Amino acid sequence: MSILCSFLRQCGEGGTSKKAQVPFAEFIERDEQATKSPDRLKNPHGFYRDMAQKMVGEYQAQLKEFLANTQLLARQPVVAPTLKSACTLCNDGLMPAGGYCSCEVGVLRQQIAEHQSKSAGATA
């Protein structure tokens, strides 16, 4: 029981390891899977310390993989969709007499203009 108490002290009040945020519940779950007969452990302190260090290493590896994938996604260019107006009444969403057309491009242009006017009004 003193082994678990020392691990709890290392985890802190939140129940997670400060180094890699390993939840204590996962540590207990791993303990139940890995330790079939805890009475037969010759060095329980070392066993639990090594198990915790392995879990921290696994979490750090998962974090590195996640960050690498995120960086790869961040490097990929974002391409805005191109809308082509099939409407014969307007010129790229703008009506000849002024205003916006009711086609898809015209509605999008109107939404952008309203957003820009709200943004300009908020910064002024």
Backbone as numpy.savetxt, mean C-alpha at the origin, in Angstrom:
# Nx Ny Nz CAx CAy CAz Cx Cy Cz
7.58 -19.80 30.42 6.76 -18.61 30.42 7.62 -17.35 30.42
8.80 -17.43 31.03 9.68 -16.26 31.05 10.15 -15.90 29.64
10.21 -16.89 28.76 10.62 -16.64 27.38 9.59 -15.74 26.71
8.32 -16.07 26.88 7.27 -15.26 26.28 7.23 -13.87 26.90
7.49 -13.77 28.18 7.51 -12.46 28.83 8.62 -11.59 28.26
9.80 -12.18 28.03 10.90 -11.40 27.48 10.59 -10.98 26.05
9.92 -11.86 25.30 9.54 -11.48 23.94 8.51 -10.36 23.96
7.56 -10.44 24.91 6.57 -9.37 25.03 7.23 -8.04 25.35
8.26 -8.07 26.20 8.97 -6.83 26.52 9.64 -6.27 25.27
10.21 -7.15 24.44 10.86 -6.70 23.22 9.84 -6.15 22.24
8.65 -6.71 22.24 7.61 -6.27 21.31 7.07 -4.91 21.68
7.09 -4.56 22.94 6.55 -3.29 23.36 5.07 -3.41 23.68
4.47 -2.31 24.02 3.08 -2.31 24.46 2.12 -2.64 23.34
2.46 -2.27 22.09 1.54 -2.49 20.97 1.44 -3.94 20.54
2.31 -4.79 21.07 2.26 -6.19 20.69 2.92 -6.47 19.36
3.77 -5.56 18.88 4.48 -5.78 17.64 5.95 -5.49 17.84
6.77 -6.16 17.08 8.20 -5.93 17.16 8.52 -4.55 16.60
9.34 -3.80 17.28 9.66 -2.44 16.84 10.47 -2.45 15.55
11.23 -3.49 15.34 12.12 -3.53 14.19 11.38 -3.76 12.89
10.45 -4.69 12.86 9.80 -5.03 11.60 8.28 -5.12 11.70
7.71 -4.70 12.81 6.26 -4.74 12.99 5.68 -6.13 12.80
6.29 -7.12 13.47 5.78 -8.48 13.42 4.71 -8.61 14.50
3.47 -8.87 14.13 2.41 -9.00 15.13 2.66 -10.19 16.05
2.40 -9.99 17.32 2.63 -11.04 18.30 1.74 -12.25 18.02
0.54 -12.02 17.53 -0.36 -13.14 17.20 0.26 -14.05 16.14
0.96 -13.45 15.18 1.63 -14.26 14.17 2.80 -15.03 14.76
3.48 -14.42 15.73 4.57 -15.12 16.41 4.01 -16.35 17.14
2.89 -16.18 17.82 2.27 -17.31 18.54 1.82 -18.38 17.56
1.24 -17.95 16.44 0.80 -18.91 15.42 1.98 -19.70 14.87
3.08 -18.99 14.59 4.29 -19.67 14.09 4.83 -20.61 15.15
4.75 -20.21 16.42 5.22 -21.06 17.52 4.40 -22.35 17.58
3.09 -22.23 17.42 2.23 -23.41 17.46 2.54 -24.36 16.31
2.90 -23.82 15.16 3.23 -24.65 14.01 4.61 -25.29 14.14
5.57 -24.52 14.66 6.97 -24.97 14.69 7.30 -25.83 15.90
6.65 -25.58 17.02 7.00 -26.27 18.26 5.96 -27.33 18.56
6.33 -28.56 18.26 5.42 -29.67 18.52 5.50 -30.13 19.98
6.70 -30.11 20.55 6.85 -30.50 21.96 7.82 -29.51 22.63
7.28 -28.43 23.19 8.13 -27.40 23.79 8.93 -27.90 25.00
8.48 -28.97 25.63 9.20 -29.50 26.79 10.55 -30.07 26.38
10.70 -30.46 25.14 11.93 -31.11 24.70 12.96 -30.12 24.17
12.65 -28.83 24.16 13.61 -27.83 23.69 14.79 -27.75 24.65
16.01 -27.84 24.12 17.20 -27.78 24.97 17.62 -26.33 25.23
17.35 -25.46 24.28 17.70 -24.05 24.44 16.50 -23.22 23.99
15.46 -23.12 24.83 14.25 -22.41 24.42 14.48 -20.93 24.12
15.36 -20.30 24.89 15.63 -18.88 24.63 16.18 -18.69 23.23
17.14 -19.52 22.88 17.73 -19.43 21.55 16.74 -19.80 20.45
15.93 -20.80 20.70 14.93 -21.23 19.72 13.97 -20.10 19.40
13.42 -19.48 20.44 12.45 -18.41 20.22 13.10 -17.15 19.66
14.33 -16.87 20.08 15.05 -15.72 19.54 15.29 -15.93 18.04
15.76 -17.12 17.67 16.01 -17.41 16.26 14.72 -17.36 15.44
13.64 -17.88 16.01 12.36 -17.85 15.30 11.91 -16.41 15.07
12.06 -15.57 16.09 11.68 -14.16 15.95 12.56 -13.47 14.92
13.87 -13.77 14.93 14.77 -13.15 13.96 14.43 -13.59 12.54
14.06 -14.85 12.37 13.66 -15.32 11.04 12.40 -14.60 10.57
11.45 -14.42 11.48 10.22 -13.72 11.11 10.51 -12.28 10.72
11.40 -11.63 11.47 11.77 -10.25 11.15 12.43 -10.21 9.77
13.31 -11.17 9.51 13.96 -11.23 8.20 12.97 -11.44 7.07
11.99 -12.29 7.30 10.95 -12.53 6.29 10.14 -11.27 6.04
9.78 -10.56 7.10 9.01 -9.33 6.94 9.83 -8.28 6.21
11.12 -8.19 6.53 11.97 -7.21 5.85 12.11 -7.56 4.37
12.22 -8.85 4.04 12.29 -9.27 2.64 11.00 -8.93 1.91
9.86 -9.16 2.57 8.58 -8.81 1.96 8.48 -7.31 1.73
8.97 -6.53 2.69 8.93 -5.08 2.56 9.82 -4.63 1.40
11.01 -5.20 1.28 11.90 -4.84 0.18 11.28 -5.18 -1.16
10.64 -6.35 -1.25 9.99 -6.74 -2.49 8.85 -5.79 -2.83
8.05 -5.43 -1.82 6.95 -4.50 -2.03 7.47 -3.15 -2.52
8.53 -2.65 -1.88 9.09 -1.35 -2.28 9.67 -1.41 -3.69
10.32 -2.53 -4.04 10.87 -2.67 -5.39 9.75 -2.67 -6.43
8.67 -3.39 -6.14 7.54 -3.41 -7.07 6.89 -2.04 -7.18
6.81 -1.33 -6.07 6.23 0.01 -6.08 7.08 0.96 -6.90
8.40 0.85 -6.75 9.29 1.71 -7.52 9.20 1.40 -9.01
9.05 0.13 -9.36 8.88 -0.22 -10.77 7.61 0.38 -11.33
6.53 0.29 -10.55 5.27 0.87 -11.01 5.37 2.39 -11.13
6.11 3.01 -10.21 6.24 4.46 -10.23 7.04 4.94 -11.45
7.94 4.10 -11.95 8.75 4.48 -13.11 8.00 4.35 -14.42
6.93 3.59 -14.43 6.18 3.41 -15.67 5.39 4.68 -15.98
5.47 5.13 -17.21 4.75 6.37 -17.55 3.23 6.15 -17.52
2.56 7.18 -17.11 1.10 7.15 -17.09 0.63 7.83 -18.36
-0.13 7.11 -19.13 -0.62 7.63 -20.39 -2.10 7.98 -20.24
-2.39 9.22 -20.50 -3.79 9.66 -20.41 -4.56 9.11 -21.59
-5.79 8.72 -21.37 -6.58 8.20 -22.49 -6.87 9.31 -23.49
-6.81 8.96 -24.74 -7.13 9.95 -25.77 -8.58 9.73 -26.20
-9.31 10.80 -26.18 -10.71 10.75 -26.60 -10.82 11.39 -27.97
-11.43 10.68 -28.86 -11.65 11.23 -30.19 -13.14 11.48 -30.34
-13.44 12.67 -30.68 -14.84 13.04 -30.82 -15.36 12.55 -32.16
-16.39 11.75 -32.10 -17.05 11.29 -33.31 -18.25 12.20 -33.62
-18.37 13.25 -32.82 -19.50 14.16 -32.94 -19.28 15.09 -34.14
-20.31 15.27 -34.94 -20.21 16.17 -36.10 -20.69 17.58 -35.78
-21.23 17.78 -34.57 -21.75 19.10 -34.20 -20.70 20.02 -33.62
-19.61 19.45 -33.09 -18.65 20.28 -32.35 -17.25 20.13 -32.92
-16.38 20.93 -32.39 -14.96 20.87 -32.73 -14.21 20.50 -31.45
-13.97 19.23 -31.26 -13.26 18.71 -30.09 -13.97 19.12 -28.79
-15.28 19.00 -28.77 -16.06 19.25 -27.58 -16.56 20.67 -27.43
-16.08 21.58 -28.29 -16.50 22.99 -28.23 -17.47 23.28 -29.37
-18.57 23.92 -29.02 -19.57 24.28 -30.02 -19.12 25.55 -30.76
-19.49 25.70 -32.03 -19.09 26.90 -32.78 -19.64 28.19 -32.16
-20.82 28.13 -31.56 -21.41 29.33 -30.97 -20.89 29.58 -29.55
-20.01 28.72 -29.06 -19.51 28.84 -27.70 -20.16 27.80 -26.81
-19.56 27.50 -25.71 -20.08 26.49 -24.81 -19.55 25.10 -25.17
-20.08 24.14 -24.48 -19.59 22.77 -24.64 -20.67 21.89 -25.25
-20.23 20.93 -26.02 -21.12 19.98 -26.66 -21.56 18.94 -25.63
-22.63 18.22 -25.92 -23.11 17.19 -25.00 -22.47 15.83 -25.28
-21.50 15.78 -26.21 -20.81 14.52 -26.48 -19.82 14.23 -25.35
-19.18 13.07 -25.41 -18.26 12.63 -24.35 -17.10 13.61 -24.16
-16.53 14.09 -25.26 -15.40 15.01 -25.17 -15.87 16.36 -24.62
-17.01 16.82 -25.04 -17.53 18.09 -24.54 -17.82 18.05 -23.05
-18.41 16.96 -22.59 -18.69 16.80 -21.15 -17.39 16.78 -20.37
-16.39 16.07 -20.88 -15.10 16.02 -20.20 -14.44 17.38 -20.16
-14.49 18.12 -21.29 -13.92 19.48 -21.31 -14.63 20.39 -20.30
-15.94 20.25 -20.19 -16.70 21.08 -19.25 -16.31 20.74 -17.81
-16.16 19.45 -17.50 -15.76 19.06 -16.16 -14.37 19.58 -15.81
-13.46 19.53 -16.77 -12.10 20.04 -16.54 -12.14 21.55 -16.31
-12.91 22.26 -17.12 -13.01 23.72 -16.96 -13.61 24.08 -15.60
-14.64 23.34 -15.16 -15.24 23.62 -13.85 -14.25 23.35 -12.73
-13.50 22.27 -12.87 -12.50 21.94 -11.85 -11.41 23.01 -11.80
-10.96 23.47 -12.97 -9.93 24.51 -13.00 -10.44 25.81 -12.41
-11.69 26.15 -12.65 -12.23 27.40 -12.10 -12.38 27.30 -10.59
-12.75 26.10 -10.08 -12.84 25.92 -8.63 -11.46 25.99 -7.99
-10.49 25.39 -8.66 -9.12 25.40 -8.12 -8.56 26.81 -8.12
-8.82 27.58 -9.18 -8.34 28.95 -9.26 -9.02 29.81 -8.20
-10.30 29.58 -7.96 -11.04 30.34 -6.94 -10.57 30.01 -5.54
-10.14 28.79 -5.32 -9.69 28.37 -3.99 -8.32 28.94 -3.68
-7.46 29.10 -4.68 -6.11 29.61 -4.43 -6.09 31.13 -4.39
-7.11 31.80 -4.93 -7.12 33.27 -4.96 -7.50 33.86 -3.63
